[in-house]
């Protein structure tokens, strides 16, 4: 997130959107191309907690799906450590299929100390929405 332009705007097949309501940023989402398998990854979807439940996340997700179709990607993928059931229901409502989870995910910056292993067990979920067959 330190350099949105460099990471999301300059690489071909990638983009970043901001949801604005009454002049305030209320949500964001990014898309980053993976040319090796012709997929685009949905990244950094977030909606301000004061504006959740209003369809903003769904609109942002749909924007990424539209982007993927227009740019002829075969699938949209995402990975999440979200623990809220609502987040997983959102992905499934957009058409994503849960592809599995890992209990051994390491957050960036973790050292895997004993304390981290005891208190920071993170489950990483993978989702995929197949748009067309390759």
N, C-alpha and C positions, 0 to 999 in steps of 0.2 A: 504494500500500500504506500510505500515511501515515494514511488515514482510511477503514478498511474499512466502518464503519457508513455514512458519508456516500456512498461510491461504490458499495457493493454491497448494502447492506441497506435503505436508504431509497427508492431509485428503484423504481417498480413494475416487476415482471418481472425483477428482479435478485436475486442471492443469493450467499452465500459459505459454503463448507463447510470444516470442519477434520476431518482423520482423526486419531484419537487411539488409541494403542496403549499399554497399561500406564501410562496417565496422562500420556504424552508426545505432543506434537503431532508427527506423522510425515509429514503431507501437507496440502496445501491446494488449493482450486480455487474459482474465481469464475465467475459467469454474469452477463452484462449484456445487457439487452434493447435491441434496435434496432427501434423501432416502425415506422420508415419502410419497412422491408421485411419486417416480422414475423419477424425472426430473433433468436436469442439467441447471444451470443458466449461461448465458453469461454475463460476468462482465467486466468492465473497458476497453472496446474497445476504443482505442484512436490511432490516426495517426497524426504524426507531420504535422502541417498545410502546410509546404513546400512540402509535398509529397502526399497531398490529390488529389483525382481524377486519381490515377494511379492503382487502383485495389487492393491496400494493405488492406484496411478494408474488402473488399469482401473476399480476401484470408484468412484473420484472422477469419472472420465469418465462412467460410467453414471449417476451421480447427476445430472449436468448434463443428460444425455439424458432421464432421467425427468422432470426439472423442465420441460424444453422440451415434452414431450408433454402433461403435466398442464396447462401454461399455453397450450397450443394454438399453439405457434410452428410455422412451416412448415419451418424449417431451423435447424441449429446450425452456426456457423462458428467458425473459429479461425485465427490466424496465429502462426507460430513462426519463431524463428531457430535452433532446435535443430539441432545438427550430428550428434547421435548417431542412428544408424540405428534404435535401439530405440524412440526417441520417435516416429519416423514410422511404424514398424510398429504401435505402440500405437494411434495415431490410425486407421490403416487397419483394425486388428482391431475397433475400435469402430464401423466402418462409414463413416468419413469418406473422401471422395474428394479426392485431391490436385488442386487447381485451378490450380496454376502457382506459379512462383517468380520473384523479382526479385533481381538482383544489386546493385541500387542502393539498398538499404535504409539509412537513416541512423538510428543509435541515438540516443535522446534525449540531448542534451548534446554531441553531436559537432559539431565546427566545420568538418569537411571539410578540415583542413590536409593538406599533402602527406604527412606521417607517418601520419595517420589513413587516408588513401586507400591508402597502401601496405600498412599492417599490419592494418587493420580492415575487410576486405571481408566484409560480412555478407549472407548469402542469406536472404531472407524467403520462407517458404512459406505458401500459403493452402490451407485445407481446408474442405470443406463436407459436411454430412450432411443430405440432403433428407428431411424427415419426411413431408411431404405437399405436394401441388401447391396453389398459390394460385389 
